[in-house]
Amino acid sequence: MSSTIDRPVDGEVPGTRSAMVGWLAVLSVTLGVFAIVTTEILPIGLLTSIGSGFAVSDGRAGLMMTMPGFLAAVSAPLLTVATARVDRRLMLGVFMGLLAVANFLAAAAPDYWLVLVSRVLVGITIGGFWSIGAGLAERLVPPESVGRATAVIFSAVPLGSVLGVPAGTLVGDHMGWRTAFATMGALAVGVLVMLMVVVPALPPVRVTRLGVLMGLLRSVRTRFALLLTFLIVLAHFGTYTYVTPFLEQVPGLGDGMITTFLLIYGAAGVVGNFLGGAWVARCPRAVFGLAAGLVAVATLLLPVLGRWEGGAALLLVVWGVGYGAVPVASQTWFAKAAPSAPEAASVLFTASFQATLSAAALLGGVVLDRTSPSVVMVCGGCVAVAMLVTVGARFAGLPTRRSGTGDG
């Protein structure tokens, strides 16, 4: 089954650009994804500051994480199909401009509802930019470099995830949370300019149809990839969204120490990303299972060992290494589940990841408002254990294997 239909379009640009310019184009798309991912998760480190600034609870402030994901899950397939015949360079520029507007709106918002409006714009940007940008490597660099270019673009997801929160928190601590959003708006403007300068015209040559996406959903292999992604993303973002309240209330850390701890987590996440990327092609099940196990260990032990600064720091390292490998592992599972439909698989990955992220933030906020940050951690740890058991069932050859999922 193919996710695309080849359709030559008049004016298509042949691959005559120099290698350096092609890689600059790849870099601009990568920076765009990085800016989007960082903007999406920026509220995690600033949750308490933003909530207190508008006199809303931490759980309600968590809506800033919930709304973009749900919008992205809906917009990813719809925008990919609706804009299929529009120049991809133009659409990348439109979405990056929308991201800049969203960040500046959040930075200047006098009321919390305007912050939520800005997050709606972020969600639309995520669904549109990522679904288009993820498959552009083959049009920007020579055929022999497509694999590396694709890896570079995808690397922006884990790097944005593990570095965005501590970097944003650092800016927020020293200059205020509004400055953090304004900074991301400025970055988005810079990326927009770079996209317009170095990315060539990209008239549409392939059309992705909703029917193909629906066909993939009927595949057992794809549904299993969806299940794994759902469980691990639910476990992570249901807890990590509220890691700042946990660090404030349980070990009693101040703003400066929280920033330091999040930087430690971010550094560990980078390590996990590169380790996972090095091993996932050879043993995707082991990487995904190990990632789930590390997230489970960290979140289940944080309410106990996290009472002390040393214990909290150590467990954040474990957590960072584990989650750092998750995006690349999930992408690999989707790619293996639909090897003949890479663009459609990318859309499903984006939609499922974002929808689960939003649901996780929402559920975590509900639990937090009714219990405590420690209970949130334990709940997330239990979900990570369920993910580990699911992967283990594949190793053991239980019904999941016999149902035709293959090795994934």
Beta strands, then each sheet from edge to edge (+ up, - down):
strand 1: 5-6
strand 2: 206-207
sheet 1: 1+ 2-
end
